[in-house]
Amino acid sequence: MTHRPSSRFQITPRGGASTRPSWVPIALLAGAWLLSLLLVGWLAARYASPDAGGMREKLRQSEALASQQRSQLEELRQRQATLEASDKISRAANNEVQTSLGERDEEIAGLRADVAFYERLVGSTSQRKGLNAHSVEFSPEAAGTWHYSVVLTQNLNRGAISQGQLRFSVEGVKDGKLTTVSWDDLHQRKGAPGQDYSFRYFQQLDGSVMLPRDFTPQRVRVSLSGPGGGSNQTFDWKLAGNGRGE
C-alpha cells in the first residue's frame, strides 16, 4: 500500500486561530454603557436630589412670604383708605368749626358794639332824647340798588316801647332840577307800606331802595310815625354815614 506523504502546508480559515464569538465585544460595550447609566443615576440621586429638595423648600418659603406680603399690602391699603376718609372728615369738621367760630366772633363783636352803644345811650351822662333817627347809612349794591341802615333810639322814657313805621325820601338833582324821590318811588311801588319798628331803647332797620338814573342825591328826610307820636329829621347824604341829622 502506498502512503501519501503529508503536506507541508495546512489550510486555516481567515481570522486566525481564535474561536471567540463575534458578539462578545458588543456585549462588553452594552455592559459598560449600562454601568455608566447606573453610575450617572446614582450620582444624580446622590447630589442632585438634596439640591432639588432645597430649591422646592425655598420656593415654598418664597410663595408663603409673597402671600404674607400681599396680605400686609392689602391691609395697609385699607388702613390708608380709612385714614384718608378720616382725614377728610376731620378737615370738613375743622372747616365747619372755623366757620362757626368766625360767625360767633362776628356776633360777639356786634354784641359788644351794641352794648357800648347802649351804655352811651342810657348812661348817666348821656343826653335824654325821645324817639329819633340816630344815624342813616347808604351803600351801593351790585344790583344797582342802595342798601340803607337806619338806627332808631329813645332814652327819654325808660322801659317804654316805641312802635310805628319808618319812611324816608331822598332829595337831589336830576337833569339840572331839584327833585325829591318819594318812599313809593324808591321802592318803585305805589302805596308802599312803611317799615315797622318796635324797640325799647334802640333798633337798626335795613333794606334796599332804587334811585333814579342820573340822579345826584343830596339829603335824606326821615319820617317816623306811631301811636306815641313821630319825628322828622333831615340828614346830609354825604354825612349820612356819620349820623348827623338836622
C-alpha positions, 0 to 999 in steps of 0.5 A: 500500500502506498502512503501519501506523504503529508503536506507541508502546508495546512489550510486555516480559515481567515481570522486566525486561530481564535474561536471567540464569538463575534458578539462578545465585544458588543456585549462588553460595550452594552455592559459598560454603557449600562454601568455608566447609566447606573453610575450617572443615576446614582450620582444624580440621586446622590447630589442632585436630589438634596439640591432639588429638595432645597430649591422646592423648600425655598420656593415654598418659603418664597410663595408663603412670604409673597402671600404674607406680603400681599396680605400686609399690602392689602391691609395697609391699603385699607388702613390708608383708605380709612385714614384718608376718609378720616382725614377728610372728615376731620378737615370738613369738621375743622372747616365747619368749626372755623366757620362757626367760630368766625360767625360767633366772633362776628356776633360777639363783636356786634354784641359788644358794639351794641352794648357800648352803644347802649351804655352811651345811650342810657348812661348817666351822662348821656343826653335824654332824647325821645324817639329819633333817627340816630344815624342813616347809612347808604351803600351801593349794591351790585344790583344797582340798588342802595342798601340803607341802615337806619338806627332808631333810639329813645332814652327819654322814657325808660322801659317804654316801647316805641312802635310805628313805621319808618319812611324816608325820601331822598332829595337831589338833582336830576337833569339840572332840577331839584327833585325829591324821590318819594318812599313809593318811588324808591321802592318803585311801588305805589302805596308802599307800606312803611317799615315797622319798628318796635324797640325799647331803647334802640333798633337798626332797620335795613333794606334796599331802595332804587334811585333814579338814573342820573340822579345826584342825591343830596339829603335824606328826610326821615319820617317816623310815625306811631301811636306815641307820636313821630319825628322828622329829621333831615340828614346830609347824604354825604354825612349820612354815614356819620349820623348827623341829622338836622 
